[in-house]
Amino acid sequence: MAPRDPNTLANYGEWLTKHTTVNFKVNFEKQRLEGSVLLELESLTDKKSQEVILDTNHLSVLSVKSNSADLQWALKDPVEPYGSPLHVSVPEGVPQGDILKLDIALETTKDCAGLQWMTPAQTGNKKHPYVYSQCQAILARSIFPCQDTPDVKSTFSFNITSPLPVVASGVPVPSDAQGDGDKLFRFEQKVPIPSYLFALASGDLETAPIGKRSVVATGPEALKEAKWELENDMDKFLEVAEKLVFDYQWGQYNVLVLPPSFAYGGMENPIFTFATPTIISGDRQNVDVIAHELSHSWSGNLVGCASWEHFWLNEGWTTYLERRIGAAIHGAPQFDFSAIIGWKSLEDSVALFGADHEYTKLIINHKGVDPEDAFSSVPYEKGFHFLYYLDRLVGREHFDKFIPHYFKTWARKSLDSFQFKQTFLDFFENYGNDEIKGKIAQIPWEERFYSPGLPPKPEFNTAYVDSCLALAEKWKQADYQPSPEDIASFTANQTLVFLQTVQNFTPSLNAERSNLLGATYNISSSKNVELKTAYYLIALDAGDKSQFSGVVDLLSSVGRMKFVRPLYRKLKELDRDLAVKTFEENKDFYPSTTRGQLAKDLGLK
């Protein structure tokens, strides 16, 4: 097959990874993974390819063998931002369909962007060190040589030795992990996955059940709260998702609640979703992150985009499924309520990039681009709106028959937007409904795929937001006297919609009124980071310097980019020196992805 991913240097049109075995020792003292990876590569040519090219980045390769015999290899010069390709010589080639086994000894380096090492002081109970991986989008290559593209999927075996408990993106295999000292933890992933879903974490972890097929893992000090937050919804989420698509394919669905520096809301690593601790807000109002990550078990993990240029196929579908789950559990208006919050996020991303920017398209040209630079709410929300448009066009009852067909057709494979288009058209061309046939002939595919900026805005059902908007309207009056009772009946997410509406005021609130809002509704003392961030953005817009200390505290204790990037950008407008000082003091706390994006936001790189 011709490679269609511009973000890899691997020659995966000639060799295809079928199975990956990682053998790693976690060395907390040196902050390294040490060991080897065994790649089983199928030859796609008949002895025509005399070398295997693999992705690496800031990786120490020690030897490359096949059947115990040393092979010639070389790490070539780096090609930014994709790293240094590893060229392995196979002078005789390999017959088509045969397997070449490459055994590569390696260790990670201090510049490994895919691992976040933490000292005991950076963890919850401050007793033990911690490490976790984050490989999306192109960081697996900093942990082991691989064909680092979502267009290649392989099964995995994990053999991880560590003095502390380990979780990984595979099903745990019983092993003797008792007693003190280093222990071996084994996992098997029998569903083929791309390299970016390779995951491991090791630290002071304990588990508790949160459902029939699910446990939560986190530090012992946070276990009780995490269990309470998640146990009410886990089985319900799974039940609804299975009815929408088809049976869950991965065996267990577990959640690892990470230390607070984690860059994302969640990362859909199979078997163990890695989740931000900001979902543990004491009010069960942020567990929709788990509905989102669970939905990835079908969209993204089972059926995924062939390159990051088509990332909307992962995130648009997942956001759509997440909202269908929310509607099934909380009532139909929940779908629109969540979409209204998402529309605000989409408007913010489009405003930040500019309405004509390449990164506001559904299909984005990634040639020479680091996928992280294009990351935003656009693939999530614009992707959702495209699917929601198709859903409304053909009718929910008919679209619901397409959903399982799509996921069965592409299960365990990767596809691009054009293959999605063909699958959709083929299904409804042969559906036997002439009215639908006429409608799908009118779909402006090119416009939807390539137009920058906001898509057409649908009419939302505002049942859950009317009261939030009415309260915001009152705040437009300079003499409005608020009361804590104003939001007493609101859910946290309704309060969020109210705050996001106030954020959009032109002119913005003045410092005195912003301060009154925060004090009356007592938002800065909330455990809900979504609400605190929304309020602090209002305060910074208002120039209320009395909230600087709260903003700095939040930036020093949370690494989730959704919160810290907009706060840093606003703080920079008011007090660049304070923004830079706060970043410099906390940059080792943030993972490499967050650190790099913040440095760009602050004009430091």
Protein Blocks (a to p, Z undefined) as FASTA:
>chain_A
ZZfbfkbcbdfklbccfbdcddddddfknopaedddddddddfbehkagcdcdddehiac
fbdceehiacdddddddddfebjadddddfkopaehiacdddddddddfklmkbccddfk
lmmnomaccddddfbfblmmmmbgcdddfkbccddddddddfbdcddddddddddfehed
jdddddddfbdcdfklgccdddddddddfbfkbccdddfklmmmmmmmmmmmmmmmmmmm
mmmmmccfklpacdddddfkbmbfbdcbehiacddfklmnonopmmmmmmmmmmmmmnoj
lpccfbfklmmmmmmmmmmmmmmmmmmmnojklmmmmmmmmmmmmmmmmmmnopkbfklp
fbdcfehiafklmgcfklmmmmmmmmmmmmmmnopklmmmmmmmmmmmmgoiacdfklmm
mmmmmmmmmnopaklmmmmmmpcfklmmmmgcjdddddddfklmmmmmmmmmmmmpmkbc
cdfklmmmpcfklmmmmmmmmmmpccdddfklmmmmmmmnommmpcblklmmmmmmmmmm
nopaklmmmmmmmmmmccbfklmmmmmmmmmmmommlmmmmmmmmmmmpcfklmmmmmmm
nopZZ
